[in-house]
């Protein structure tokens, strides 16, 4: 992998990591989804992160599934990302609605 692409993966990975940490504190933002994306992006940009993910028993399965995702086309990846985003937004909106309903009732 060339230098500029590696840098893009690392910068996006750090942004996703920050969003994931914020998402763990704010229930509307899907923090775990961003943390998973951060792991994927950082492992693409850093061999140390990839090695750590491959050696960790919990992350190994996730990393293998992400490696399998590399064999799919860009259109299918985009569709999966969109569906996951819509699902996460729907879950967040439902939780927000239920929380507001509890406060009002």
C-alpha positions in Angstrom: 0.0 0.0 0.0 1.4 3.4 -0.9 2.0 6.3 1.5 -1.0 8.6 0.8 -3.6 5.8 0.9 -2.1 4.6 4.1 -2.3 8.1 5.6 -6.0 8.4 4.5 -6.8 5.1 6.3 -5.0 6.3 9.4 -6.7 9.7 9.5 -10.2 8.2 8.9 -9.5 5.5 11.5 -8.6 8.1 14.1 -11.8 10.1 13.2 -13.9 7.0 13.5 -12.2 6.2 16.8 -13.0 9.6 18.2 -16.6 9.3 17.0 -16.8 5.8 18.6 -15.7 7.1 22.0 -18.2 10.0 21.8 -20.8 7.5 20.7 -20.2 5.4 23.8 -21.1 8.4 25.9 -24.0 9.7 23.8 -26.7 7.0 23.2 -28.0 8.4 19.9 -24.6 8.0 18.1 -23.8 4.3 17.4 -20.4 4.1 19.1 -19.7 0.4 18.6 -20.3 0.8 14.9 -17.7 3.6 14.7 -15.3 1.6 16.8 -15.6 -1.3 14.5 -15.0 1.0 11.5 -12.0 2.4 13.3 -10.5 -1.0 13.9 -10.9 -1.9 10.2 -9.5 1.4 8.9 -6.6 1.5 11.4 -5.7 -2.2 10.6 -5.6 -1.3 6.9 -3.2 1.6 7.6 -1.0 0.1 10.4 0.6 -3.4 10.5 0.8 -3.1 14.3 -2.9 -2.6 14.7 -3.6 -5.5 12.2 -1.3 -7.8 14.2 -2.9 -6.8 17.5 -6.4 -7.5 16.0 -5.3 -10.9 14.6 -3.8 -12.0 17.9 -6.7 -10.8 20.1 -9.2 -13.7 20.5 -12.3 -11.5 20.4 -11.2 -9.3 17.6 -9.8 -12.1 15.4 -13.2 -13.2 14.1 -14.2 -9.6 13.4 -10.9 -9.0 11.6 -11.4 -12.2 9.5 -14.9 -11.0 8.5 -13.5 -7.6 7.5 -10.8 -9.3 5.4 -13.5 -11.2 3.6 -15.3 -7.9 3.0 -12.2 -6.9 0.9 -13.2 -9.5 -1.7 -16.6 -7.9 -2.3 -17.2 -5.1 -4.7 -17.4 -1.4 -3.8 -21.1 -1.2 -4.6 -21.9 -4.0 -2.2 -19.8 -2.4 0.5 -21.5 0.9 0.0 -24.9 -0.8 0.2 -24.0 -2.6 3.5 -22.6 0.6 5.0 -25.8 2.5 4.1 -28.1 -0.2 5.5 -26.1 -0.4 8.7 -26.2 3.4 9.0 -30.0 3.5 8.5 -30.5 0.7 11.0 -28.4 2.4 13.6 -30.2 5.7 13.0 -33.5 4.0 13.4 -32.5 2.3 16.6 -31.2 5.6 17.9 -34.4 7.4 17.0 -36.5 4.7 18.6 -34.5 5.0 21.9 -34.8 8.8 21.7 -38.6 8.5 21.2 -39.0 6.1 24.0 -36.9 8.3 26.3 -38.9 11.4 25.5 -42.2 9.4 26.0 -41.1 8.3 29.4 -40.3 11.9 30.4 -43.6 13.2 29.2 -45.7 10.4 30.6 
